[in-house]
Amino acid sequence: MSTPPETFSAFVAIKDDDDVRREIQQWSHDDLGDGDVTIKVTHSSVNYKDGLATIPKGMVARISPLIPGIDLAGTVVGDAGGFADGDHVLAHGYALGMSHHGGYAQYARVPADWVVPLERLSPREAMTIGTAGFTAAMSVQLLQEHGVQPADGPVLVTGASGGVGSMSVDLLAGQGYEVTASTGSEDASDWLTKLGASDVIDRLDTSSERPLDKQRWAAAIDSVGGAPLAAILRTLRHGGIVAACGNTAGMSLPTSVAPFILRAVTLAGIDSAQFDIAARRALWARLADDLRPQSLEASEEVGLDALEDALDRILDGRTRGRVLVSIDH
């Protein structure tokens, strides 16, 4: 039976008047809060939401102090919640890293109905996929359930050099789709082509004021939102669908009803945080099987001591792909 130490290292965000202080502290297991399952965390990842949880106006953190990290993977400590000591598991979403302490620590305690068993993915591989990859997988699965086939035409991915975007390119290409990757990163073309993109283009032109433009895409996965999402809706083919899962370009959507009533397009929202646990476990099973990414290598790997810089860079749009956090790195 595993025996946890009395104290462990945790990266903590602490509200300090109008600022947020970020530092590594020593915590005890009594500090972790409620939950059925204690996990020795080996890996987490860096997500945009994690960055927001550590800044004054991020509107993500609900408690202070907070251990951020909206996803984590590792091994179960003790027998609890239907899991056995030493089981490889992951958890992400729900209140993790918001109002419940998250993955940026050597140990975590979470409710059993947040936990996903890992059978054919290691904790490291699971967090290389992470929340971003899971969001991409939800988007791909939604397109498939909508009936989008590889023969239907190109699928557009916006924000393609980010975590969700790059994983979407990988997963779509692995399913046989022709993928057009849209990115503002000038040096990302070769990398996205290696991930499976058939074509790499600049950011979409959002200057058009027409309600409809030339039909281009059979479907799209959009991690940007705002005016780029409106541009996608104007250029989807008749009956097309866009899975919307991000808002880095803003919360407003400057569009009209024309794409919906004249081209019968579908705008489908993706929210991985509150996804049902049974469906969540089933999709992770697909990620270990028929939807398994072609590449399970992170673009970057950091430890707790380098997290502050990584969080700043993801907020500034200066990261590429997936940033893996190795807790004991």
Helices and strands as residue ranges (DSSP letters): E 7-16, E 19-28, G 29-31, E 37-46, H 48-52, E 71-77, E 88-92, E 107-110, G 112-114, E 115-117, H 123-145, G 150-152, E 155-157, H 163-174, E 179-182, H 189-195, E 199-201, E 217-222, H 226-235, E 236-244, H 258-262, E 266-269, H 277-287, E 300-302, G 304-306, H 307-315, E 323-326
